[in-house]
């Protein structure tokens, strides 16, 4: 019993690290910690905002229907790049679902993934999400390129990128809703 008292914290740390490497326990632990450190995303200062000029971008939904991103010209739009294997992506999904539930009729939402439709469908059904998920059919438009998951862009009606957030965030916050309300009123 004495060795455990002396090395108890080291043993607990080693057990936690070992659990992180087991897929069945590692993913939930990583998601939990990402949710703990997720905060509201910040608005980009007006003078530092980029504007998207090319909205011509082909996407396919999970049913195989093609759409073009140019249908969102003149609308407030949220684009989220994510993956089912990405703990920060999974961590922020509940807040994005809540935001979509509240603003889905007023804001165009695009949840974009490079994974197969089968993998994506299985994930959203398991989690109970009702999000518009798309697979890109061509290269991303200028201004929406990313090498990091998750990356989320909130775009104004005139094409300005108002939020450019890499990593997990709390999208269901009053701060984010205030930004969206302001954009919708413009």
C-alpha positions as semicolon CSV with decimal commas, in nm:
position;residue;x (nm);y (nm);z (nm)
1;X;0,000;0,000;0,000
2;X;0,288;0,238;0,069
3;X;0,421;0,224;-0,293
4;X;0,079;0,334;-0,424
5;X;0,072;0,634;-0,189
6;X;0,419;0,727;-0,302
7;X;0,354;0,680;-0,675
8;X;-0,026;0,707;-0,691
9;X;-0,037;1,023;-0,898
10;X;0,219;0,883;-1,142
11;X;0,018;0,562;-1,180
12;X;-0,305;0,757;-1,237
13;X;-0,135;0,973;-1,500
14;X;-0,003;0,664;-1,679
15;X;-0,351;0,505;-1,674
16;X;-0,503;0,824;-1,819
17;X;-0,239;0,837;-2,094
18;X;-0,300;0,468;-2,172
19;X;-0,676;0,532;-2,192
20;X;-0,613;0,813;-2,442
21;X;-0,454;0,563;-2,682
22;X;-0,747;0,320;-2,674
23;X;-0,996;0,437;-2,940
24;X;-1,307;0,347;-2,737
25;X;-1,195;0,558;-2,440
26;X;-0,956;0,804;-2,604
27;X;-1,211;0,980;-2,825
28;X;-1,464;1,052;-2,546
29;X;-1,188;1,178;-2,316
30;X;-1,049;1,408;-2,588
31;X;-1,398;1,536;-2,674
32;X;-1,468;1,607;-2,306
33;X;-1,147;1,810;-2,265
34;X;-1,210;2,001;-2,589
35;X;-1,555;2,099;-2,464
36;X;-1,402;2,225;-2,140
37;X;-1,170;2,462;-2,325
38;X;-1,416;2,579;-2,594
39;X;-1,515;2,944;-2,582
40;X;-1,713;3,177;-2,806
41;X;-1,535;3,262;-3,130
42;X;-1,421;3,619;-3,182
43;X;-1,535;3,856;-3,452
44;X;-1,266;3,979;-3,694
45;X;-1,215;4,356;-3,688
46;X;-1,381;4,519;-3,989
47;X;-1,055;4,651;-4,135
48;X;-0,898;4,301;-4,125
49;X;-1,181;4,108;-4,289
50;X;-1,135;3,922;-4,616
51;X;-1,415;3,916;-4,871
52;X;-1,511;3,612;-5,074
53;X;-1,560;3,704;-5,437
54;X;-1,589;3,358;-5,593
55;X;-1,890;3,167;-5,466
56;X;-1,879;2,911;-5,749
57;X;-1,818;2,589;-5,556
58;X;-1,984;2,254;-5,622
59;X;-2,089;2,041;-5,325
60;X;-2,282;1,718;-5,289
61;X;-2,517;1,635;-5,003
62;X;-2,543;1,291;-4,842
63;X;-2,828;1,193;-5,074
64;X;-2,608;1,258;-5,379
65;X;-2,770;1,586;-5,488
66;X;-2,541;1,858;-5,620
67;X;-2,565;2,214;-5,502
68;X;-2,361;2,523;-5,571
69;X;-2,234;2,749;-5,294
70;X;-2,337;3,049;-5,507
71;X;-2,694;2,996;-5,379
72;X;-2,567;3,169;-5,062
73;X;-2,471;3,496;-5,231
74;X;-2,638;3,776;-5,034
75;X;-2,708;3,555;-4,731
76;X;-2,548;3,514;-4,390
77;X;-2,360;3,185;-4,416
78;X;-2,175;2,951;-4,181
79;X;-1,926;2,702;-4,327
80;X;-1,777;2,437;-4,097
81;X;-1,500;2,200;-4,210
82;X;-1,495;1,892;-3,990
83;X;-1,432;1,517;-3,967
84;X;-1,584;1,235;-3,762
85;X;-1,239;1,126;-3,635
86;X;-1,151;1,475;-3,508
87;X;-1,212;1,521;-3,129
88;X;-1,240;1,904;-3,145
89;X;-1,490;1,868;-3,433
90;X;-1,702;1,622;-3,238
91;X;-1,674;1,841;-2,927
92;X;-1,827;2,147;-3,094
93;X;-2,103;1,964;-3,284
94;X;-2,371;1,991;-3,011
95;X;-2,331;2,371;-3,000
96;X;-2,342;2,387;-3,381
97;X;-2,657;2,173;-3,383
98;X;-2,817;2,414;-3,134
99;X;-2,714;2,712;-3,349
100;X;-2,854;2,541;-3,659
101;X;-3,180;2,464;-3,475
102;X;-3,217;2,833;-3,390
103;X;-3,095;2,993;-3,715
104;X;-3,138;2,722;-3,981
105;X;-3,416;2,917;-4,154
106;X;-3,228;3,249;-4,158
107;X;-2,865;3,144;-4,210
108;X;-2,722;2,909;-4,476
109;X;-2,525;2,631;-4,304
110;X;-2,266;2,409;-4,471
111;X;-2,103;2,128;-4,275
112;X;-1,828;2,013;-4,511
113;X;-1,632;1,689;-4,476
114;X;-1,402;1,487;-4,701
115;X;-1,522;1,156;-4,560
116;X;-1,747;0,906;-4,736
117;X;-2,124;0,959;-4,730
118;X;-2,163;0,626;-4,546
119;X;-1,925;0,730;-4,267
120;X;-2,093;1,068;-4,230
121;X;-2,445;0,924;-4,236
122;X;-2,357;0,665;-3,972
123;X;-2,206;0,936;-3,748
124;X;-2,498;1,182;-3,768
125;X;-2,757;0,909;-3,716
126;X;-2,569;0,774;-3,412
127;X;-2,547;1,125;-3,263
128;X;-2,898;1,234;-3,370
129;X;-2,779;1,540;-3,565
130;X;-2,992;1,706;-3,831
131;X;-2,727;1,914;-4,004
132;X;-2,685;1,987;-4,375
133;X;-2,368;1,792;-4,453
134;X;-2,182;1,826;-4,781
135;X;-1,884;1,677;-4,958
136;X;-1,685;1,917;-5,179
137;X;-1,673;1,821;-5,547
138;X;-1,395;2,064;-5,635
139;X;-1,132;2,287;-5,479
140;X;-1,242;2,530;-5,208
141;X;-1,308;2,894;-5,298
142;X;-1,037;3,150;-5,225
143;X;-1,069;3,266;-4,866
144;X;-1,210;2,935;-4,740
145;X;-0,894;2,728;-4,760
146;X;-0,791;2,543;-4,445
147;X;-0,543;2,284;-4,328
148;X;-0,701;2,244;-3,987
149;X;-1,011;2,069;-3,853
150;X;-1,239;2,209;-3,737
151;X;-1,235;2,542;-3,914
152;X;-1,550;2,752;-3,923
153;X;-1,628;3,067;-4,118
154;X;-1,918;3,303;-4,056
155;X;-1,978;3,508;-4,370
156;X;-2,184;3,827;-4,399
157;X;-2,440;3,900;-4,672
158;X;-2,177;4,093;-4,868
159;X;-1,925;3,807;-4,853
160;X;-1,704;3,933;-4,568
161;X;-1,556;3,668;-4,342
162;X;-1,669;3,791;-4,000
163;X;-1,544;3,491;-3,801
164;X;-1,256;3,261;-3,900
165;X;-1,217;3,008;-3,619
166;X;-0,977;2,714;-3,613
167;X;-1,037;2,462;-3,335
168;X;-1,339;2,389;-3,122
169;X;-1,565;2,673;-3,015
170;X;-1,890;2,727;-2,829
171;X;-2,115;2,832;-3,118
172;X;-2,433;2,837;-2,908
173;X;-2,318;3,138;-2,707
174;X;-2,498;3,470;-2,663
175;X;-2,192;3,644;-2,810
176;X;-2,215;3,442;-3,134
177;X;-2,591;3,487;-3,155
178;X;-2,549;3,865;-3,117
179;X;-2,304;3,867;-3,410
180;X;-2,546;3,664;-3,623
181;X;-2,839;3,890;-3,530
182;X;-2,635;4,196;-3,630
183;X;-2,545;4,036;-3,965
184;X;-2,904;3,938;-4,035
185;X;-3,020;4,296;-3,967
186;X;-2,775;4,445;-4,221
